[in-house]
Amino acid sequence: MEHLKKKKSFSWKDLSYKSLLFIGTVALIVYFLPRDGKFNYQFDINKPWKYGQLIATFDFPIYKDEAIVKREQDSLMALFQPYYELDKKVEKEAVAKLKENYHTNLKGILPSTDYLRYIERTLKEIYQAGIVSTEAIQQLYKDSTSAIMVIDDKLANSHPIEGIYTVKKAYEYLLTAYLLSADSTHFNRDILRQCSLNEYITPNLTFDEQRTQTAKEEILNNYSWANGLVVSGQKIIDRGEIISPETYNILESLRKESIKRNESMGQSRLILGGQILFVGMLMLCFMLYLDLFRKDYYERKGSLSLLFTLIVFYSVVTAFMVSHNIFNVYMIPYAMLPIIIRVFLDSRTAFLTHVITILICSISLRFPHEFILTQLAAGLVAIFSLRELSQRSQLFRTALLVILTYAAIYFAFELMTENGLANDFSKLNARMYTYFFINGILLLFTYPLLFLLEKTFGFTSNVTLVEPSN
């Protein structure tokens, strides 16, 4: 009974360790995976596109150039008519004041009631046309406004600026309007000046900021920011093609739309949820493989820690390099991972660990297809070429084979995807082959790393390792 209790207690402890290892691995990898809206392409007009073939992964509009947008919006705003509220009380108060003053002091100044009727009639004409303040008319002229919308009894009508009065203009019109009438000889301008006509002139048009702002927003909302559409699956540009102004506009539109889609909270949560599910499923499959087929590795904490540490290391380094746009991920010696596991564990586990790691790393990249093809082929070659590792020269051979595999697979991929490559080999991406060479050089550091793991951390190798000479 005591033996069974100890076994049960040990199992719970072991399960807790593996659960924490699984959760910690998934959390650490997902934390470093890129989820922002960075658009990791650099491009310019009349320059060749230096990346691989770019295919639209979602529908997005082709936004107009900023200069075109500004010009078209300025044209719309030039025709825009701001809103002014007509206050009829101002007219009634002015006429009432005129009549009141006539009985008190204007009767002694004006020769006849014809003057009173003339002033009253002209005031009504002016107020019906509308009077604005000096500041308001100056702003209208500054904005090059040709007309305004006058709100009268909830109805808005367009009034040209030339027909709108200021206080000064209305006063001048009061003194001169009789000249346009048939009875112009009946009125004396000097007598009209004595009536203090400016007392009856008050602005009755007030700027309606809320209606004006609403109208502006409606115009801008109805404005078409795009002049076309790119559908999902459509080719945008291929490597080596010259970026024309039209293509540049499409690339800019893709950049804006990518940032917009990733900035939304809902989209970020969906991406995070998808990354957790993807990484979690792969790591769960990996643990099930160990539990079913490699029970000895699954029960040993040292072997389990080595496997999970290698997966986390490569995944985090890849995600960090992509997120911060540091060098190129093809410089990372991914083939080192299956070599290490092949030496300390076995070939089948090495290959499966390599596959899991490459699949996780691929979700950080914009072109995962070619990445998965090249890395899986290089990993297989690394495993098959190291049936034994007793001399460092064997690692040189493996590094050379890995470089050749990278170059062959990538060249085959370019032949399949690059248009016109058969007739023009200048479209070959020579920089990628340089990355493959650097990758092979870094792969040579596998030997001292293996020796360090064996001597320092106590891992037992399946082959004989000769200590590197100084």
C-alpha angles and dihedrals in degrees: 000000000000089000091054092049091052091049092049092047090049092050093054090049091048091048091051091051093050092045091052090045091052095046093043092049094050093044094049094048094045091047091062097040112110114254102157129103097255114147102210098197128103117203142154138188116277091011125114119258105249099193133074126278110308117216124183110247094191140019115270136166123249103240121216120250114270092242091053092047092051093048094048094045091049088053091051093047091049088062093042117117117208119220125250127184117228112220109203092186090073091061094047092049092048093050091045090050091049092053092046092050090048092062093045106043114336093074089070092050102042115072093212144359089260088081091054093049090047093051092045093048093047093047090054090050091051094046092049089054090047137243124230131186122263091248092053095050091048090053091049092052090046091054090047090238113173098188142007134214110243115203110215118171092341091308120112119211129179116247122186116235091237090064094052119095133218120204091260094046091048091051091051090048091053089056095046108029092092089063088070094053130081093245095054091128091062094068131069118209094209090056091051091052090058091060095073091233093180088074089070096048116089128152111262098179116083125185113253102212097179096052091043093051092046091051091049092050091049091053092048092045090053091047113109109235093183135060100190147000136245114208127212112274094025117134112242104179141335133219114285096016116131113248106238122197089259093051090045089055090051092050091049089050090051090050093051093045093047091052092045093050094048095045093063113099093224093052092049091052092049091050091048092048091049092049093050091049094046097047092039093053093049093048091046091053089049092052091047089053091053092046094049104036107016104038092156092059091043092055096044112081092202094058093041092050092049093052095046093043092055092048092049093045096053093041094050094044091050094048092046093050092048095045093050096034093237116168114304129304091227087073090066111098098231090166088069089073098062090041092056093047092043090055097046101030126007143297098254093053089044092055095045092048089050091050093049092048094048092049091051092046092049094067089066092061133079093219105039096158099072090038092057092045096051098040096048092049092048091048092052092050091049091053096045094046093055106063084141134010112196098130133044090228088071089061090053088056091049092049090051092049091048091051091049091047092051091049094045096048094045092046090051090049091051091050089054098045110026115088115226095005092129090063099034118037090178086087089070112117098237092178091066092058089053089054090052091054092050088048090056092049091053089048089066089070088070092088099059088041091055091049090049092051091049098046101034105034098029100240114161116227126215090220136049113268118201113210110250113251120234 
